Amino acid sequence: MQIKILKHPDIFLRQSTEEVKFPLSEENNIILDNMIKVMYQANGIGLAANQIGYSRRMFVMDTSNERDDPQVFINPIVKSKNNIKRTDIEGCLSCPGEDVKVSRSVSINLEWKCRHGKDQHKTFYYLPCRVMQHEMDHLNGKLIVD
């Protein structure tokens, strides 16, 4: 199965995504495994399902220095964001060559489900927080060039 990252201005990137049903189907498990592989192959630190052509509310992320700690987020919901914002330059696998200044909250409180359908909850800071917000934008059809 050949998977490629969709590039802006592909209109699929602008569509909102659909909630994932549990237990996870074999197809969704395969998609998640492929998303992790593609993220690493592209030297990315996050990848949303709609970036590879699947309209599902899920993304993967690995902000570890060793690049060996992929995390899976299914049906994520932002519970709260810090009002303090920080502007930094972001890149995007779907917008190659575009480095854009983006203002993001410095912390985000997120709820999601893991692959096994268990509820997860955590507050993220720093780089993971920025990646979360970036990937959540993807799931809502928004790009850094907006």
C-alpha positions as CSV (number, residue, x, y, z in Angstrom):
1,M,0.0,0.0,0.0
2,Q,1.6,3.3,-1.2
3,I,0.7,6.1,1.2
4,K,1.6,9.7,0.4
5,I,1.2,13.0,2.3
6,L,-1.4,15.2,0.7
7,K,0.0,18.7,-0.1
8,H,-1.7,22.1,0.0
9,P,-3.9,23.1,-1.9
10,D,-5.5,19.6,-2.0
11,I,-9.1,20.3,-1.0
12,F,-9.2,17.1,1.2
13,L,-7.1,18.9,3.7
14,R,-9.9,21.5,4.2
15,Q,-12.6,18.9,5.2
16,S,-13.4,18.2,8.8
17,T,-12.8,14.7,10.0
18,E,-15.2,12.0,11.4
19,E,-15.2,10.5,14.8
20,V,-13.6,7.1,15.1
21,K,-15.7,4.2,16.4
22,F,-14.5,1.6,18.9
23,P,-13.4,-1.1,19.0
24,L,-10.9,0.0,16.4
25,S,-11.4,-1.7,13.0
26,E,-8.5,-3.5,11.4
27,E,-8.4,-0.8,8.8
28,N,-8.0,2.0,11.4
29,N,-5.2,0.0,13.1
30,I,-3.4,-0.3,9.8
31,I,-3.9,3.4,9.1
32,L,-2.4,4.3,12.5
33,D,0.6,2.0,11.9
34,N,1.1,3.5,8.5
35,M,0.8,7.1,9.8
36,I,3.6,6.4,12.3
37,K,5.8,5.0,9.5
38,V,5.1,7.9,7.2
39,M,5.6,10.5,9.9
40,Y,9.1,9.0,10.6
41,Q,10.0,8.7,6.9
42,A,9.1,12.3,6.4
43,N,11.1,13.4,9.4
44,G,7.9,14.8,10.9
45,I,6.9,15.1,14.6
46,G,3.1,14.8,14.0
47,L,0.7,13.6,11.4
48,A,-3.1,13.8,11.1
49,A,-5.1,11.1,9.4
50,N,-6.5,13.5,6.8
51,Q,-3.0,14.4,5.7
52,I,-2.8,10.9,4.2
53,G,-6.3,10.9,2.8
54,Y,-8.4,9.4,5.7
55,S,-11.2,11.5,7.1
56,R,-10.8,10.3,10.7
57,R,-10.3,12.2,13.9
58,M,-6.9,10.8,14.8
59,F,-3.3,11.8,14.8
60,V,0.1,10.5,15.8
61,M,3.0,12.4,17.4
62,D,6.5,11.8,18.5
63,T,8.4,14.8,20.0
64,S,11.0,12.6,21.8
65,N,14.7,13.3,21.0
66,E,15.2,9.6,20.3
67,R,12.3,9.4,17.9
68,D,11.1,6.2,19.4
69,D,8.0,7.1,21.3
70,P,5.1,7.4,18.9
71,Q,1.8,8.5,20.6
72,V,-1.7,7.9,19.2
73,F,-4.6,10.3,19.7
74,I,-8.1,9.2,18.7
75,N,-11.1,11.5,18.9
76,P,-9.2,14.3,20.7
77,I,-11.1,17.1,22.4
78,V,-9.5,20.3,23.7
79,K,-10.9,20.8,27.2
80,S,-9.0,24.1,27.8
81,K,-6.2,26.3,26.5
82,N,-4.0,28.7,28.3
83,N,-4.7,32.4,27.5
84,I,-1.0,33.1,27.3
85,K,0.2,32.7,23.7
86,R,3.6,32.3,22.2
87,T,4.5,32.9,18.5
88,D,7.0,30.5,16.9
89,I,7.8,29.3,13.4
90,E,6.1,26.1,12.3
91,G,6.5,23.9,9.3
92,C,4.0,21.4,8.0
93,L,4.4,18.1,6.0
94,S,1.4,19.2,3.9
95,C,2.9,22.7,3.2
96,P,6.5,21.9,2.2
97,G,8.8,24.9,2.1
98,E,6.3,27.1,4.1
99,D,7.7,28.3,7.4
100,V,5.0,30.4,9.1
101,K,4.9,32.3,12.3
102,V,2.0,30.9,14.3
103,S,0.7,32.1,17.7
104,R,-0.4,29.2,20.0
105,S,-1.4,28.7,23.6
106,V,1.5,27.7,25.9
107,S,-0.5,24.8,27.4
108,I,-3.4,22.7,26.3
109,N,-5.6,20.3,28.3
110,L,-6.6,17.4,26.0
111,E,-8.9,14.4,26.3
112,W,-8.6,11.5,23.8
113,K,-8.9,7.8,23.5
114,C,-6.0,5.4,23.1
115,R,-6.0,2.5,20.6
116,H,-7.7,0.3,23.2
117,G,-10.6,2.8,23.6
118,K,-9.5,3.9,27.1
119,D,-10.1,7.5,28.0
120,Q,-6.9,9.6,28.3
121,H,-6.4,13.1,29.8
122,K,-3.3,15.2,30.0
123,T,-2.1,18.8,30.0
124,F,0.7,19.4,27.4
125,Y,3.3,22.2,27.4
126,Y,6.1,23.4,25.1
127,L,6.7,21.5,21.9
128,P,4.1,18.7,22.5
129,C,1.5,21.5,23.2
130,R,2.4,23.2,19.9
131,V,2.2,19.9,17.9
132,M,-1.2,19.1,19.5
133,Q,-2.7,22.4,18.4
134,H,-1.2,22.0,14.9
135,E,-2.7,18.5,14.5
136,M,-6.0,19.6,16.0
137,D,-6.1,22.3,13.3
138,H,-5.6,19.7,10.7
139,L,-8.5,17.6,12.0
140,N,-10.6,20.7,11.7
141,G,-9.5,21.5,8.1
142,K,-7.1,24.3,9.0
143,L,-3.5,24.8,7.8
144,I,-0.6,27.0,9.0
145,V,-0.9,29.0,5.8
146,D,-4.3,30.2,7.0
